[in-house]
Amino acid sequence: MCVWRRLDLRGDAATVTKLSPVEIRRRLPRAALDVDVAVETVQPICDDIRDRGDAAVLEYTERFDQVRPAGLRVPAEALRRALDELDPAVRDALVEAIRRTRVVHRAQLREAVTVEVAPGTTVTEKWVPVDRVGLYVPGGRVAYPSSVVMNVVPAQEAGVGSLAVASPPQRDLSGPGGTPGPRDGLPHPVVLAACQLLEVDEVYSVGGAQAVAMFAYGTESCPPVDLVTGPGNVYVAAAKRLLRGIVGIDAEAGPTEVAILADHTADPAYVAADLIAQAEHDPLAACLLVSSSADLADAVEVELGKQVPATRHRERVEEALNGQGAIVLVDDVDAGLRVVDAWAAEHLEIQTENAAAVAARVRHAGAVFVGPYAPVPLGDYLAGSNHVLPTGATARHSSGLAVGAFQRQVHVVECTKEALAAVAPRIAALGAAEDLLAHVDAVEVRSQ
């Protein structure tokens, strides 16, 4: 049974205009993850993998996943077999997801730009892909072939030359009497099939913190990478925090979340379905309805009472909605915008009158879904946008995964002798002000 909390921010006594964004966030539910505590847990694991390589990775994999792969790298034959045996409908959907995602991310590519800052002096801004990336695809409660697409496609479009995917191995007790089956110790077949479709042949049966450590330090089987991307559990986030600097990371992803800003025009059945869809990801998922209509809020609760008992993952959904679900009542859509901007959701749906105009005013969200026919699952699979998005209010300062995450900005400076001589007196003044006279000498020696 879902027990929704309600937070009333209507009227003068608690109007949102009197609350700062921080105060608003403190009033709203969101799962808390203690990444610092998890860092203490994963540090010895990461250190051991640094020192012992493959042997340590295999031992931790057996401990945490209850299965020991025959080897860390997935054989090419297993990738081919997974694609050959893939349900044709799933294959068709993945092909279209790849196409749409590639169209969106290819449009993100930036051309080199050259600016003449003064006669004879130019600065060219160019974008250079990292050499090698490690892409993490979670595999806890369910398989995520869509996360393969969301990680691999922007890396490929960015021009990354070497890509490796890691995903947790599965226990396949499909043999006689529940004995290990032919896929024991491999990532989920649909994940492998997605890799094969994308022509990624370097795939590892490794999950959790040990996958991040393997990518960061390198082992006998897996050369080190320059950048690790992809969502995961708190231990993946902790390993990213610990190893940041040794390797680049995209973000420390937390539990998934959705906020829905809705008014009296919203369909309560749609709103309820979207809240349930997000809740089925994780018992720690946060699901927020912000509405200017008490009638809509009541109707959504009625719909939840109908839809939750019928959903496949009812227990998980109920735990999420009871734990991090809430209805926030506000005076109007303007007040609702202030609330959702403060909460800075990973996913934000706008189901109001003039939804596109309201969405245009949003400043803080990982991705915004506009109107009744753009639910979050569209973005999860086939919108073409990326579903690796900032969580935990980090959308106030961070973006979702994109081509730019796999590239580095490099400035190329060119200057003629005459242009350097013209600016030399100003360099001399600034160098003297900072007491860096060798800087001044390095310029003056060229004008003698």
LINDAQUI-V92093 format. One record per helix or strand of 2 or more residues. SS is the DSSP state (~ for helix, > for strand). FROM is the first residue (numbers start at 1). LEN is the number of residues. Records with the same first field share a line. If there is no record, write none. Layout:
SS=FROM-LEN  FROM-LEN
This chain:
>=5-4  113-6  121-9  132-6  162-6  203-3  227-3  247-3  257-6  286-6  325-5  347-5  367-4  407-9
~=12-3  16-3  21-7  35-18  54-12  76-9  88-19  145-14  176-3  189-9  208-10  234-10  268-12  294-17  314-11  333-11  355-5  376-6  394-3  403-4  417-17  437-11
